[in-house]
Structure formats: C-alpha cells, structure tokens
C-alpha cells in the first residue's frame, strides 16, 4: 500500500462512456479509458484492507489489493502476473463483469466510492497484450486427451486450465466461431469481438484444438466421446430461453432477445440474411419484456438500428433507488436500480407490468396489451413443502392498456437445463450445471471443474 492516504485525497473516477449522440450511430465499444497517470491514481485508492472483502466477493478470488498496489507503483508486469494467477480472461471480465468486488469494497461501505477494480484489471490486461508481456505457454503433455463441449466462458476456462495441466484438449462448438454468449449474446458495443478472437488465437497457439460447426448430441457423447477421450466436459450453457405463452405469440415481430442480438453480431461479422430473416428495429416502436442485462442490450441494439422508440417493462417491482439495499446490506450485492449505458440512450422503463396478449393485423405485431399489477404477501395459511416462505401473490391493478409496438423482444432469462445421467468421466460446468448466471461465475466453475477432472484422472 504505497499511498495510505490516497482514498482520503483522491475520489473515485470512472472512465465513462462516449457521448450518446456519437455512440448510437455505431457498434464500437461505448466505454472509454483513463490515461496511465489517472489509472495509477485510481489504483492507489485501494486500502489493502486487513480483511479484503473484494477477494471474498469475487467468484475467481481475484487479488485486487495486490495487483492494484503493483499498478499504482507502475510495475505493470507484476500487476499482470498477479491478475492472471486467478483470472484466465481479464479482458472479458474487465469489460462486462458487474464487479461484485466493488460493491464489497470497504470504500463502498465507507463513502460509496469503491476502488475501480474492473477498469483497473482491463487496463492491466490491455497493457499486457500491448507491451508483449503475454506469450504462448505450451505445456509438456501427459498423454491424456479431453473433450470440452462449448466455447462460452465456462468451456474456455476449463479448456485453458486443463491444457496448462498438460492434457491434450479438443473443444467442440456448434456455432461458426468460439465465445458462446460472449460472441453471440453480448453486443459489440460492450465487448468487441476482436477481443475474443485475440484470446482464441493464443489458446490455439498453446495447443488447444477448436472444432466448429459441430453440435454434439447425447448419443454421440455416450457412444463415442466417452471412449475416445479420458474425460468429457459439458459447457453448453442454458440454450433454452424462457418463453411467454400469451395469445398472439406467433405474430411476426415477436422474438426472443437472442434472436436479435446474435443476428446483429453475425451481421457485423459479415454474415448475410434475407429480408424475411432479418430482424430490424429501424423505424419501429420496440417493446422489451424483461428488466435484466439482456433486455438492456436489446435497447442499445434497437437504438443503433434506428428504432422510433423503446419501452422496457418488468413484471417485478422497481428495485430500490440509491447505493444501499436494506435487504442485502454490505458486503452483499445490493439489488438496487441499475441504469446502463443503453438506458441512458433513451428508454421508457416500467415495473409491475404483466403481459396479457400480443395484438396484430395481417399477421404482424401492432401492440401488446398489458396490465399493471401489485405484489401482495401470500396468505399466512399458505405453506411450502420445502419449508420456504410462500411466494407473493400477483393481483391486478387498474385497467389493461396497450403499448404500441411493431417489434417485441422477450428477455426474460433462460431455463436451467435438466441433465440426463452420464458416465463417471463426464463433467458438467458453468450455466449448464448451475443455470444462467454471470460470466465470472461461469469462469470460476470452469476452473473448478478442471480441478475435478484432474483429480479424477490422477487417482
């Protein structure tokens, strides 16, 4: 801790976003960067706490106090080594992680100005690539081969960890390129896909083989892969989006959020779609159903496609406004109102809204009939076989009304996969095991699964 008074003297400063009037016309990354001097100043604010709650909150166990201190001192090589010792892909988390560590930072409890860990780690890894600190590390092989199915953050983390242990790793991917939701779910304005390509090239140089366009069904896993490879790791994510079975769901103009997001990312990568296939928001009133990050990504994409308006509705109540959440006090993650860069670009947001029906003319969506609701505590007599409190009861409030929309995007999350029985040498990780969650948690699961595979194969 080179400057023990820095957190008193220097305020938190984020790099911020490009101006709205500039960024909504392209899909370039919206987040800006601080210069080296200012970045080191921000790193100096880390208090090197006796009990580092940032380390506790991070699923990867990142050693933020250590690499922040190295960054403050100008030792970028040491900062990179400390960061990469726990985080295999800081270039991903440095851009899209919600930074659980920052909400658990002692400074967040002290004055709501936590250390800028996420931006700091992004600066460290980008400097490492730029200055040539990173070079391929090809390990000595141990003679055993492993298959990994899926190239999302969990699959990549598993493959990377097993490869460095000496296993020969083959990764199967059903799509035309690696990344999973990093590539096909997250817009380029949050994560430029060149960042993924750069990492994949490095993993290939380190000996990992990627096979694209190969979906692997259950029968193939059982009959072929489990005998061909010493172990098989499933990192197939949560492929099934939660649907909304309301009347009119079949109308043209009602789509899952990922249909829009993945198609737009493919278009930016050079893919072509027919006029009938193309999902476009240009000139349309857009309704997004779902208040999470995926819904936010739809808002930003709709603006860049030239929409007329965007409305986002959520069936749950509006989160608490302000830095603190009484239901989840520090150092836990506060479930407070989140305003993203996409929301700043223009959006009508409403909570406690239930969708009743999709309306249309000549087979095309024209609007969505919705109902304002309230949530009331469940009756005292309502029991639960699991012993958990009964869920609140939804009750209608006021009269139904119609939201005009020619494009409706369903962003209501994903269903947790139900996995069948597999042989002992098959392992499951990431969202495929735990259900939809954060990229950083998927990476942590991948690393833990790699350890389990190694333990299984070495006993």
C-alpha positions in Angstrom: 0.0 0.0 0.0 2.2 2.8 -1.3 -0.1 5.7 -0.5 -2.0 5.1 2.7 -3.9 8.4 2.4 -5.0 8.0 -1.2 -8.6 7.0 -0.5 -9.0 10.2 1.5 -7.4 12.5 -1.1 -8.5 11.0 -4.4 -12.1 10.5 -5.4 -13.3 7.6 -7.5 -13.2 8.4 -11.2 -14.6 6.2 -13.9 -13.6 6.4 -17.5 -17.2 7.0 -18.5 -18.9 6.5 -21.9 -18.6 8.1 -25.3 -21.2 10.8 -25.8 -24.7 9.5 -26.6 -25.0 11.4 -29.9 -21.8 9.8 -31.1 -22.1 6.2 -29.9 -25.6 5.4 -31.0 -24.5 5.5 -34.7 -22.1 2.6 -34.4 -21.4 -0.6 -32.6 -18.0 0.4 -31.2 -17.3 -0.1 -27.5 -19.0 2.7 -25.6 -16.7 2.7 -22.6 -13.7 5.0 -22.6 -10.3 4.6 -20.9 -8.3 6.8 -18.5 -4.7 7.7 -19.2 -1.9 5.9 -17.4 -1.4 8.5 -14.8 -5.1 8.6 -13.8 -5.3 4.9 -13.9 -2.5 4.6 -11.4 -4.1 7.2 -9.2 -7.3 5.2 -9.1 -5.3 2.0 -8.2 -3.7 3.9 -5.3 -7.1 4.3 -3.7 -7.1 0.5 -2.8 -6.7 0.4 1.0 -5.0 -3.1 1.2 -7.6 -4.0 3.9 -6.8 -6.4 6.6 -9.9 -8.3 5.5 -10.3 -7.8 1.7 -14.0 -8.3 1.1 -13.3 -7.7 -2.6 -11.4 -11.0 -2.6 -14.3 -12.7 -0.7 -16.9 -11.4 -3.2 -15.1 -12.3 -6.4 -16.0 -15.8 -7.6 -12.5 -16.1 -9.0 -10.8 -14.9 -5.8 -9.0 -12.1 -7.6 -6.3 -10.5 -5.5 -7.3 -6.9 -6.2 -5.3 -5.3 -3.3 -2.1 -6.9 -4.6 -2.4 -6.0 -8.3 -3.8 -2.6 -7.5 -0.7 -1.9 -5.5 1.6 -3.1 -8.3 -0.3 -1.0 -10.8 0.0 2.1 -8.5 3.8 1.5 -8.3 4.0 1.3 -12.1 5.0 -2.4 -12.1 2.6 -3.5 -14.9 4.4 -6.8 -15.4 3.8 -7.8 -11.7 0.3 -6.5 -11.9 -0.4 -8.7 -14.9 1.1 -11.8 -13.2 -0.9 -11.3 -10.1 -4.1 -10.7 -12.0 -3.7 -13.7 -14.4 -2.8 -16.0 -11.5 -6.6 -16.1 -10.7 -8.3 -14.7 -13.7 -7.7 -16.5 -17.1 -9.5 -13.9 -19.2 -9.4 -10.4 -17.6 -10.1 -8.8 -21.0 -13.7 -10.3 -20.7 -14.4 -9.5 -17.0 -12.7 -6.2 -17.3 -15.4 -5.2 -19.8 -18.6 -6.9 -18.8 -18.4 -8.1 -15.2 -20.8 -6.3 -12.8 -17.9 -6.1 -10.4 -19.1 -7.9 -7.3 -15.8 -6.9 -5.7 -16.5 -3.2 -6.0 -19.8 -3.5 -4.1 -18.0 -5.4 -1.4 -15.1 -2.9 -1.2 -14.6 -1.3 2.2 -14.7 2.1 0.5 -18.2 1.3 -0.8 -19.3 0.9 2.8 -17.3 4.0 3.8 -18.3 6.5 1.2 -19.8 4.7 -1.8 -16.7 5.3 -3.8 -15.1 1.8 -4.2 -11.9 1.2 -6.0 -12.3 0.9 -9.8 -11.2 -2.7 -9.8 -13.0 -3.7 -13.1 -11.5 -0.8 -15.1 -8.1 -1.4 -13.5 -8.0 -5.0 -14.5 -9.0 -4.2 -18.0 -6.2 -1.6 -18.2 -3.7 -4.2 -16.9 -4.6 -6.9 -19.4 -4.7 -4.5 -22.3 -1.2 -3.2 -21.4 0.0 -6.8 -21.1 -1.1 -7.6 -24.7 0.1 -4.2 -26.0 3.5 -4.4 -24.4 4.1 -8.1 -25.2 4.0 -9.5 -21.6 1.9 -12.3 -22.9 3.3 -15.1 -25.0 2.0 -18.7 -25.7 2.8 -21.2 -22.9 2.9 -24.7 -24.3 3.0 -27.3 -21.5 4.6 -30.7 -21.5 1.9 -33.2 -22.5 0.8 -36.0 -20.1 -0.6 -38.3 -22.8 -4.3 -37.9 -21.9 -6.9 -36.3 -24.1 -10.0 -34.4 -23.0 -13.1 -33.1 -24.9 -14.8 -29.9 -24.0 -18.2 -29.2 -25.5 -19.0 -25.5 -25.7 -16.8 -22.4 -26.0 -18.5 -20.0 -23.7 -16.6 -18.6 -20.7 -17.0 -21.8 -18.8 -15.8 -24.0 -21.6 -12.9 -21.7 -22.4 -11.8 -21.5 -18.8 -12.0 -25.3 -18.5 -10.1 -25.9 -21.7 -7.4 -23.4 -20.7 -6.9 -24.9 -17.2 -6.7 -28.5 -18.5 -4.4 -27.5 -21.3 -2.0 -25.9 -18.9 -2.1 -29.1 -16.8 -0.7 -31.0 -19.8 -3.8 -32.6 -21.2 -4.5 -32.5 -24.9 -7.8 -30.6 -25.2 -10.2 -30.7 -28.1 -13.1 -28.2 -28.0 -16.4 -28.7 -29.9 -18.6 -25.8 -30.8 -21.9 -25.9 -32.6 -21.6 -22.3 -34.0 -19.1 -21.0 -36.6 -16.9 -19.3 -34.0 -15.9 -19.5 -30.3 -17.2 -17.5 -27.5 -20.8 -18.6 -26.7 -22.8 -15.8 -25.3 -19.7 -13.6 -25.2 -19.8 -13.6 -29.0 -23.5 -14.1 -29.8 -25.3 -12.6 -26.8 -23.3 -9.6 -25.8 -23.3 -6.7 -28.2 -20.1 -5.3 -29.8 -20.7 -2.0 -28.1 -19.9 -3.8 -24.8 -17.4 -6.4 -26.0 -15.6 -6.0 -29.3 -15.4 -9.5 -30.8 -11.8 -8.9 -31.8 -11.0 -9.2 -28.1 -12.4 -12.8 -28.2 -10.5 -13.6 -31.4 -7.2 -12.5 -29.9 -7.7 -14.8 -26.9 -8.7 -17.8 -29.1 -5.6 -17.3 -31.3 -3.5 -17.5 -28.1 -5.3 -20.6 -26.9 -4.7 -22.3 -30.3 -1.0 -21.4 -30.1 -0.9 -23.1 -26.7 -2.2 -26.3 -28.2 -6.0 -26.3 -27.9 -7.9 -27.6 -30.9 -11.2 -26.0 -31.8 -13.7 -27.8 -34.0 -16.5 -25.5 -35.2 -19.9 -26.3 -36.6 -20.1 -29.5 -34.6 -23.1 -29.9 -32.3 -22.6 -33.0 -30.1 -25.8 -34.9 -29.2 -26.2 -37.0 -26.1 -25.9 -40.3 -28.1 -22.5 -39.2 -29.5 -21.2 -38.3 -26.1 -22.1 -41.7 -24.8 -21.2 -43.9 -27.7 -18.0 -42.1 -28.9 -16.6 -39.3 -26.9 -16.5 -41.1 -23.5 -14.4 -43.8 -25.0 -12.3 -41.7 -27.4 -11.3 -39.2 -24.6 -10.2 -39.8 -21.0 -12.9 -37.3 -19.9 -15.6 -35.1 -21.4 -16.7 -31.7 -20.1 -20.1 -30.3 -20.9 -20.1 -26.5 -21.0 -23.2 -26.0 -23.2 -24.8 -23.1 -21.2 -28.5 -22.5 -21.0 -29.7 -22.8 -24.6 -33.5 -22.5 -23.8 -34.9 -19.0 -23.3 -37.9 -18.5 -21.1 -40.9 -18.0 -23.4 -44.2 -16.1 -22.9 -47.2 -18.2 -23.9 -49.6 -15.3 -24.3 -52.2 -15.1 -27.1 -50.7 -13.8 -30.3 -47.2 -15.1 -29.6 -47.0 -16.4 -33.1 -47.3 -12.9 -34.7 -44.4 -11.7 -36.8 -42.4 -9.2 -34.8 -42.3 -11.2 -31.6 -38.8 -12.6 -31.0 -36.5 -13.9 -28.3 -33.9 -11.4 -27.4 -31.1 -13.6 -28.5 -32.6 -13.9 -32.0 -32.0 -10.1 -32.4 -28.6 -10.0 -30.6 -27.0 -13.0 -32.2 -28.1 -12.0 -35.6 -26.8 -8.4 -35.2 -23.5 -9.7 -34.1 -23.3 -12.1 -37.0 -24.1 -9.2 -39.4 -21.3 -7.2 -38.0 -19.0 -10.2 -38.6 -20.0 -10.3 -42.3 -22.9 -12.8 -42.3 -25.8 -12.1 -44.7 -29.5 -12.6 -44.0 -32.5 -12.4 -46.3 -35.1 -9.6 -45.9 -37.5 -12.1 -44.4 -34.9 -13.4 -41.9 -33.6 -10.0 -40.8 -34.8 -8.7 -37.5 -34.6 -4.9 -37.6 -35.8 -2.2 -35.3 -35.5 0.7 -37.8 -38.4 3.0 -37.7 -40.3 0.8 -35.2 -41.7 1.1 -31.7 -39.8 -1.5 -29.7 -41.0 -3.2 -26.6 -38.6 -5.2 -24.4 -40.1 -7.6 -21.9 -37.6 -8.2 -19.1 -35.6 -5.8 -17.0 -32.2 -7.5 -16.9 -28.9 -7.1 -18.8 -30.2 -8.9 -21.8 -33.1 -6.5 -22.1 -30.7 -3.6 -21.7 -28.6 -5.0 -24.6 -31.7 -5.1 -26.7 -32.3 -1.4 -26.0 -28.9 -0.4 -27.1 -29.1 -2.6 -30.2 -32.5 -1.1 -31.1 -31.2 2.4 -30.9 -28.2 1.6 -33.2 -30.6 0.0 -35.7 -32.6 3.3 -35.8 -35.7 2.5 -33.8 -38.5 5.0 -33.3 -38.9 4.4 -29.6 -38.1 1.8 -26.9 -40.1 0.7 -23.9 -38.9 -1.8 -21.3 -41.3 -3.5 -18.9 -40.6 -5.8 -16.0 -43.1 -7.9 -14.1 -41.3 -7.5 -10.8 -41.3 -4.3 -8.6 -38.9 -1.4 -9.2 -35.6 -2.0 -7.3 -34.5 0.2 -4.5 -33.0 3.5 -5.7 -29.8 4.7 -4.1 -26.5 3.0 -3.3 -27.7 0.8 -0.4 -30.1 -2.1 -0.3 -31.6 -2.7 3.2 -32.5 -6.3 2.2 -28.9 -7.0 1.2 -26.5 -4.9 3.3 -22.8 -4.5 2.6 -20.8 -6.5 1.7 -23.5 -8.4 -0.1 -24.5 -7.4 -3.6 -27.2 -4.7 -3.4 -30.3 -5.2 -5.6 -30.6 -1.6 -6.5 -31.9 0.2 -9.6 -29.3 -0.2 -12.4 -29.1 2.3 -15.2 -26.9 1.1 -18.1 -25.3 3.0 -21.0 -28.2 1.7 -23.1 -30.8 3.2 -20.8 -29.0 6.5 -21.0 -29.6 6.5 -24.7 -33.3 6.7 -24.3 -35.9 4.3 -22.9 -39.3 4.3 -21.1 -39.0 1.9 -18.2 -41.9 0.5 -16.2 -42.2 -2.1 -13.4 -45.0 -4.2 -12.1 -46.4 -4.8 -15.6 -47.8 -8.2 -16.7 -48.2 -9.1 -20.4 -51.6 -10.3 -21.4 -51.8 -10.5 -25.1 -49.9 -9.7 -28.3 -52.0 -7.8 -30.8 -51.6 -7.7 -34.5 -53.0 -7.0 -38.0 -52.4 -9.3 -41.0 -50.1 -11.5 -39.0 -47.8 -8.6 -37.9 -47.5 -7.3 -34.4 -49.0 -3.8 -33.7 -49.1 -3.7 -29.9 -49.1 -5.5 -26.7 -51.9 -5.5 -24.1 -50.6 -5.3 -20.6 -51.8 -4.9 -17.1 -50.4 -3.1 -14.1 -50.1 -5.3 -11.1 -49.3 -5.3 -7.4 -47.5 -8.0 -5.3 -49.1 -8.9 -2.0 -47.8 -11.2 0.7 -49.0 -14.8 0.5 -51.7 -15.8 3.0 -50.4 -16.9 6.3 -52.0 -20.3 5.8 -50.1 -20.9 2.5 -47.5 -23.4 3.3 -44.5 -24.7 1.3 -43.3 -28.3 1.2 -39.7 -27.2 1.2 -40.2 -25.0 4.3 -39.5 -21.8 2.4 -41.9 -18.8 2.7 -44.7 -18.9 0.1 -44.3 -16.7 -2.9 -46.1 -13.3 -3.0 -49.4 -13.2 -4.9 -49.8 -11.1 -8.1 -53.0 -9.1 -8.2 -54.3 -6.9 -11.0 -54.3 -3.1 -10.6 -56.3 -0.7 -12.8 -57.4 -1.4 -16.3 -55.4 -3.2 -19.0 -53.8 -0.9 -21.6 -52.0 -1.3 -24.9 -48.3 -0.4 -25.6 -47.8 0.3 -29.3 -45.1 -1.9 -30.7 -44.1 -3.4 -34.1 -41.2 -5.3 -32.6 -41.3 -7.1 -29.2 -38.2 -8.8 -27.7 -38.5 -11.4 -24.9 -35.6 -11.0 -22.5 -36.9 -13.0 -19.5 -34.0 -15.2 -18.8 -33.2 -18.8 -19.5 -34.4 -22.2 -18.2 -31.9 -24.3 -16.2 -31.1 -27.4 -18.3 -32.2 -30.8 -17.0 -29.2 -33.0 -17.5 -29.5 -36.8 -18.1 -27.3 -39.4 -16.4 -23.8 -39.5 -17.7 -20.8 -41.9 -17.2 -18.3 -41.1 -14.4 -15.9 -39.5 -16.8 -18.4 -36.8 -17.9 -18.4 -33.5 -16.1 -20.7 -30.5 -16.3 -19.8 -26.9 -15.6 -21.0 -23.3 -15.9 -24.6 -22.4 -16.7 -25.2 -26.0 -17.9 -24.8 -27.1 -14.3 -25.9 -24.1 -12.3 -28.4 -22.2 -14.6 -27.9 -18.8 -16.1 -25.5 -16.6 -14.1 -22.6 -14.2 -14.5 -19.6 -14.7 -16.9 -17.3 -14.5 -13.9 -19.1 -17.3 -12.2 -19.1 -19.4 -15.3 -15.3 -19.0 -15.5 -14.9 -19.9 -11.8 -17.0 -23.0 -12.4 -14.8 -24.0 -15.4 -11.6 -23.7 -13.3 -13.1 -25.7 -10.5 -14.3 -28.4 -13.0 -10.8 -28.6 -14.5 -9.5 -29.4 -11.0 -12.1 -32.1 -10.5 -11.3 -33.7 -13.9 -7.6 -33.7 -13.0 -8.3 -35.3 -9.6 -10.4 -38.0 -11.3 -7.8 -38.8 -13.9 -4.8 -38.8 -11.5 -6.4 -41.1 -8.8 
